[in-house]
Amino acid sequence: MSFEIDVARRLGEVEVALSLVAGPGLTVLFGPSGVGKTSVLNMVAGLLRPDRGRIVVNGRVLFDAATRIDLSPEARRAGYVFQEPRLFPHRRVRGNLLYGASDEYGLAPVAAMLGIGHLLDRWPRTLSGGEARRVAIGRALLRDPAFLLLDEPLSSLDRARRDEIMAAIERVRDAAGLPILMVTHDPEEAERLATRIIRV
């Protein structure tokens, strides 16, 4: 099993709670904005501590309130792609991709898989929205993650860029061999990309 998540966290007047067990592939958390999908990703990543529950990925316990296990974000080895690419403006694409990577060994195959090899010497400010998203996905992959978290990776993109990123995510899903947890409120994205859909 890839993801075993049973968590709850009160945020103001709202309690965000989710329980799921999902096997390998790409699991989509699908639902309207504001129901706590991103908060669940942040709990899995270790950026937000649940009030109670348990998080297990690939058989490894990341959080367990009962036994007081709470691994740091670094120890969890999540590859997190946020809604915005968050590229470093002072680093070229190559430097962004290799930030946090242990070496350059995986750069060429990841760049080829995402179709960004020709962008390596470009500055982030010269990239289109779709190119920047692909670079952000590549940076997450090159950190040798145990799993991927994708938070609305197609938001604010036009149709052509959305198709480009969906194709890139399909390649990652099929080739990288990593469990992926993705948030979206778009039914087309969910139907095309998901191995399974969890309605939130």
N, C-alpha and C positions, 0 to 999 in steps of 0.2 A: 504494500500500500504506500502511496506517496504522501498524502495529506490526511492527518487526523486532527481536526480542529474542533474544540468545544470551549468557547470563550464567552465572557460577558464583561462589559465595561460600561459604567454610567458616565455619560458625557452631558453635563447640565441636567436638563429635565428628561433626557432620553437615555434608555439603556440599549446599547448595541450588543446583540447576542447572536451567535451563530454556532451551529453544530453540523459538521459534515465529515464524511469519510470519502475520499476520492482516490482512485487508482492512478496509474501513470497517464501521461498525456497533458492536455491543457484543460484545466477546469475554469469555467467562467462563473464569477459571481455576477448575476444579472438582476437588475432592478433599477428603480428610479433614483435620481439624485437625492442625497440627503438621508438615506436609510442606514448609512454606516459602512458601506462596502470598503471605502478607503481606510477607515479605522480598523477593519479586520486585517487588511494588508499590513498596516502599521503594527498591529499586535503580532502578526507572524514574523515581521522583520525585527521586532524587538524595539521599535521606536515608541510604542505605546504599551504600557503594562496592563494586562487584563486584571479586573477585580477578582476574578475566579476562573478556573478552567485549566485546560491542558492543550498544548500544541506539540504535535509530533510530525516530523517530516522524514520520510524514508527510514522510519524506525528509530530515529534519533529524537530524544525528548529535548525540545527547545524551551518549553515552559511548562511547569506543573505547580499550581498554587499549593496543592496538598503537601508536596514534598519540598517546596521552596526552591525548585529549579527555575532559574531565570537567566539563560545565557545572554551575554552581551550581543548587540547587533553584529559586531565583527565575528564573534564565534559562531553565529548562526549561518554565515556564508550565504546570505541571500543576494541574488542579483536583482536590484530594484530599479525599474524604469518608471520614473514619475510622470505625471501628466505633462509637465514641461521638460524638455531635454536636459536642462541644467548643465550645459557644456561650459567649460572654462574658456572665457573669451580671449585669454592671453596665451592659450595653447592651440597649436594647429590640430587638425583632426587626428593625426598620428599620436600627438601627445595626449589628447583626450582619451583615445582608445586605450592607450597603455597606462593611463593613470590607475594605480592600484594593481596592475598586472605584475606578476613575478618576473616575466621575461617577455621577449617578442615572439616566442615560438608560435603562438596561436594567431598572431596578427594576420598573416596572409590568408589562412583558411577562413577565418571569421569575416575578414573584409570581402573575400570572394563570395561567401554565402549570402552576405547582405548587400552585395553589389556596390561597395563603397571604396574599392581599391583605388579608384581614380580621384578620390577626394582627400587622400592622406595629407597632402601639403596645403590644403585650403584652410582658411580661418573660419571659425564658426559663424561669424557675421555674414559670410558669403553663401551660406548653405540655405537651401529651401527648407520649409518645415518638414517635409518628408525625409530629406537627407539628414537633417539634424536628429530626427527620431531614430533613424537607422544607426547613426553613430552612437546614440545613447544606448540602444540595444546591444551594439557591439561592445561598448565599454563594460556593460554588465556581464556579458559572456566572458570577456577576457579576464575578469577577476576570479575565474575558476569557481563559479558558484555551485552550491549544492542544489539550488532551485532558483526559479525566476518568479518575480512578482511584477506584474504589468498593470499600472494604474491608468485606465483610460488612454492607452497609447495612441489612439486615433482621434482624440478630441481636437477640435479647431482646425482640422485639415480639410481641404477641398476634396472632391470626389477622386481625382487622379492620384493625389497623395495618399488618400485612405487606401485605395487599391494597392498602391505600392507598399505600404506598411503591412497590410494584411498578407500580401504575398511573402514579405520578409518574415513575419511571425509564423506563417505556415512552414517555411523552410527551417526555422529554428525549432519549431514543434516536432518536425519529422526527422531532423538530423542531429540535434544536440543531445537528445536522450535525457533531458532534464524535466522534472515535474514543473509545471507552470500554473500559477494562479493569477488570473486576469480579471480585472473589474471593467464592466461596461454597462451602459444603459441602452445600448443600440442593439435591437434584435438581429439585424443583418450580421453584425460583427459576431455576435454570440453563435448564430447558426453556422456561419462559415468556419469559425476558428475552433470551436469548442469540441473537445472529446466528450465532455459532459457539461451540463448547465445546472447551476444551483440558483434558484430564484430566491432573492433576498427581500 
